[in-house]
Amino acid sequence: MTDWPVSQKNSEYCKVKIIAHRGAWKSGGLPQNSIESLLQAIKLHADGSEFDVRITADDSLVINHDREYNGFVIEKTPFSELVKFRLSNGEKLPTLREYITAGIKNNNHTKLICELKSPGSENGRNIYMAEKCVQLATELNAKGYISWISFDYEIVKRISELESDAEVFYLNGDISPAELKSSGINGVGYNYKVFLKKPEWIEEARKYGVLLNVWTVNYEEEMEFFIKKCFDYITTDEPEKLKYKIHYKNTLNTRKNDY
């Protein structure tokens, strides 16, 4: 496993890393969160491919963004019922095991950005899910490939306790980088509107050594802003467009520095 690139925050050249949001699905008309969209992100050499994990009524970990799948609430439905329905490209509903297995095969450049969709804290269900996901990553020897993200503060706190060396990002936008750092959480991953409203949190994150991720950045003006701010990660539905823009900007900076 090779080392992942590190941002160069103090130079004009920034290695901003691209996360394909739910895989590289848009340009090819693929279903979001499908294994095919993950493989396309790997083929594109995106720095990361984000996907959403939910837990079924019988404790299966499956990949789906919405709470419902084909009219069934995932957390209240056994996997055997959900798997009867195919994705639009003919794939079966992927399990987390299948997704990780596909994502680490012949891949040393695209991280798996695993978002845990909380089933709620009743009976500790969210913590159980977090521990189950980490256990599976350990079993598959995949921990070095995975960054963890969630809107559920208890989930990111627990994963940070279990995996102190992992990148773990809190997504909800309501806690400062300094507070996250004091809680042992090393990443802030907020919607772009949060950072536009609270730009001081960008420098605060840098001050405390907290990683910066922003989502979901699809338009050129926002891309330009967060590239200039040298974010560690930019999450986008348009990874091809962002890749071109970063390459173009860095080419210009390289030429300028040659004079």
C-alpha positions in Angstrom: 0.0 0.0 0.0 1.5 3.3 -1.1 1.3 6.6 0.9 -1.5 8.8 -0.1 -0.5 12.3 -1.4 -0.3 15.1 1.2 -1.5 18.7 0.6 1.2 21.3 0.3 -0.6 24.2 2.0 2.2 26.7 2.0 3.1 26.6 -1.7 1.4 28.0 -4.7 1.1 24.4 -5.9 -1.6 22.6 -4.0 -2.3 18.9 -4.2 -6.0 19.1 -3.7 -7.4 15.6 -3.6 -10.6 14.8 -5.6 -13.4 12.7 -4.1 -15.9 11.3 -6.5 -19.3 11.7 -4.7 -21.0 8.3 -4.7 -18.5 7.2 -7.3 -17.9 8.6 -10.8 -21.5 8.0 -11.9 -22.6 11.2 -13.7 -20.7 11.2 -17.0 -21.6 7.6 -17.8 -25.1 7.6 -16.5 -24.3 5.0 -13.9 -26.4 4.4 -10.7 -24.9 6.2 -7.7 -23.1 4.0 -5.2 -22.9 1.1 -7.6 -19.7 -0.9 -7.8 -19.5 0.1 -11.5 -19.4 3.8 -10.4 -16.7 3.0 -7.9 -14.6 1.2 -10.5 -15.1 4.2 -12.8 -13.7 6.5 -10.1 -10.7 4.2 -9.7 -10.2 4.2 -13.5 -10.3 8.0 -13.4 -7.6 8.0 -10.7 -9.8 10.0 -8.4 -8.1 10.4 -5.0 -11.2 9.1 -3.3 -14.6 7.6 -4.0 -17.3 8.3 -1.5 -20.2 5.8 -0.8 -23.0 5.5 1.7 -23.5 2.5 4.1 -26.7 1.6 5.9 -27.6 -1.3 8.1 -30.6 -3.6 7.5 -33.0 -5.0 10.0 -30.9 -8.2 10.1 -27.6 -6.4 10.5 -26.4 -6.6 6.9 -24.3 -3.6 5.8 -25.4 -2.4 2.4 -24.5 0.5 0.1 -27.4 3.0 -0.5 -27.8 6.7 0.0 -31.5 7.0 0.7 -33.2 5.7 3.8 -35.5 3.7 1.5 -34.7 1.3 -1.3 -37.5 0.4 -3.8 -40.0 1.6 -1.2 -38.6 -0.4 1.7 -37.0 1.4 4.7 -33.6 -0.3 4.8 -33.2 -0.3 8.6 -36.6 -2.1 9.0 -36.1 -4.6 6.2 -34.0 -7.8 6.0 -31.4 -8.0 3.3 -33.2 -11.0 1.7 -36.0 -8.7 0.7 -33.9 -5.8 -0.5 -31.6 -7.9 -2.7 -34.6 -8.9 -4.8 -34.4 -5.5 -6.6 -31.6 -4.7 -9.0 -29.9 -1.4 -9.6 -30.6 0.3 -13.0 -27.4 -1.2 -14.5 -28.4 -4.7 -13.4 -26.1 -4.9 -10.4 -27.5 -6.4 -7.2 -27.6 -4.1 -4.2 -24.0 -4.1 -3.0 -23.0 -5.2 0.5 -20.2 -3.3 2.2 -18.0 -6.5 2.0 -18.5 -6.6 -1.8 -17.9 -2.9 -2.2 -14.6 -2.9 -0.2 -13.4 -6.1 -1.9 -14.0 -4.5 -5.3 -12.4 -1.2 -4.2 -9.1 -2.6 -3.0 -8.5 -4.9 -5.9 -5.7 -3.6 -8.1 -6.0 -0.1 -6.6 -3.3 1.9 -4.8 -4.5 5.4 -5.7 -8.2 5.8 -4.8 -9.2 5.8 -1.2 -12.6 4.5 -0.1 -14.5 7.3 1.6 -17.0 5.4 3.7 -20.0 7.4 5.0 -22.0 5.7 7.7 -25.7 6.7 7.5 -26.8 6.5 11.1 -29.7 4.2 12.0 -30.2 6.3 15.2 -28.9 6.0 18.7 -31.8 3.9 20.1 -30.3 0.8 21.8 -26.8 1.9 20.7 -27.6 1.0 17.1 -25.3 3.7 15.7 -22.3 2.5 17.7 -23.0 -1.1 16.9 -23.0 -0.2 13.2 -19.7 1.8 13.5 -18.0 -1.1 15.3 -19.3 -3.6 12.7 -17.9 -1.6 9.8 -14.5 -1.2 11.4 -14.4 -5.0 12.2 -15.2 -5.8 8.6 -12.5 -3.4 7.3 -10.0 -5.1 9.6 -11.1 -8.6 8.5 -10.5 -7.6 4.8 -7.1 -5.9 5.5 -8.6 -2.7 4.1 -8.2 -0.2 6.9 -5.4 1.6 5.1 -7.7 2.2 2.2 -10.5 3.8 4.1 -11.4 7.2 5.4 -14.6 7.4 7.6 -17.2 10.1 7.5 -20.6 10.6 9.1 -23.2 13.2 10.2 -23.5 11.3 13.4 -21.1 12.7 16.0 -21.3 9.5 18.2 -20.2 7.4 15.2 -17.2 9.5 14.2 -16.2 9.7 17.9 -16.3 6.0 18.3 -14.4 5.3 15.0 -11.8 7.8 16.1 -11.4 5.9 19.4 -11.1 2.5 17.5 -8.9 3.8 14.7 -6.7 6.6 16.0 -4.5 6.6 12.8 -7.5 6.8 10.4 -8.9 9.9 8.7 -12.3 10.5 10.3 -14.5 13.4 9.2 -17.5 14.9 10.9 -20.1 16.2 8.4 -22.9 18.0 10.2 -21.4 21.5 10.1 -22.2 22.5 13.7 -18.9 22.0 15.5 -15.7 24.0 15.2 -12.4 22.4 14.1 -10.9 23.2 17.5 -13.7 21.4 19.3 -13.4 18.4 17.0 -9.6 18.2 17.6 -10.1 18.3 21.3 -12.5 15.3 21.0 -9.9 13.3 19.0 -11.6 13.8 15.6 -9.0 14.7 12.9 -11.2 15.8 10.0 -13.9 18.4 9.3 -16.0 17.7 6.2 -18.7 20.3 5.8 -21.0 21.5 3.1 -19.4 24.4 1.1 -22.0 26.8 2.3 -20.7 26.3 5.9 -17.2 27.3 4.9 -18.5 30.3 3.0 -20.4 31.4 6.0 -17.6 30.6 8.5 -14.3 31.1 6.5 -12.4 31.4 9.8 -12.9 27.7 10.3 -10.6 27.1 7.4 -7.6 28.7 9.2 -8.7 27.2 12.5 -8.6 23.7 11.0 -5.0 24.4 9.8 -4.0 25.8 13.1 -5.1 22.7 14.9 -4.0 20.2 12.3 -7.5 19.2 11.3 -8.0 17.8 7.8 -10.3 19.8 5.5 -12.9 18.3 3.2 -15.8 20.1 1.5 -18.9 18.8 -0.3 -20.6 18.8 -2.7 -18.7 21.2 -5.0 -20.0 21.0 -8.6 -19.7 24.6 -10.0 -16.6 26.3 -11.3 -16.8 29.3 -9.0 -16.9 27.1 -5.9 -14.2 24.8 -7.3 -11.9 27.8 -7.8 -12.5 29.0 -4.2 -11.7 25.8 -2.5 -8.7 25.0 -4.8 -7.3 28.4 -3.9 -7.8 27.6 -0.2 -5.8 24.4 -0.7 -8.4 22.0 0.9 -7.2 18.5 1.5 -10.2 17.1 -0.2 -12.9 18.4 -2.5 -16.0 16.2 -2.9 -17.8 16.5 -6.2 -20.4 15.0 -8.6 -18.1 16.3 -11.4 -14.7 14.6 -10.8 -13.7 14.9 -14.4 -14.3 18.6 -14.5 -12.5 19.2 -11.1 -9.6 17.1 -12.3 -9.2 19.1 -15.4 -9.5 22.4 -13.5 -6.9 21.4 -10.9 -4.5 20.1 -13.6 -4.9 23.4 -15.6 -4.4 25.6 -12.5 -1.3 23.7 -11.4 0.1 23.7 -15.0 -0.2 27.5 -15.0 1.5 27.8 -11.6 4.3 25.5 -12.8 4.9 27.6 -15.9 4.8 30.8 -13.9 7.5 29.4 -11.5 9.7 28.4 -14.4 10.2 32.1 -15.4 
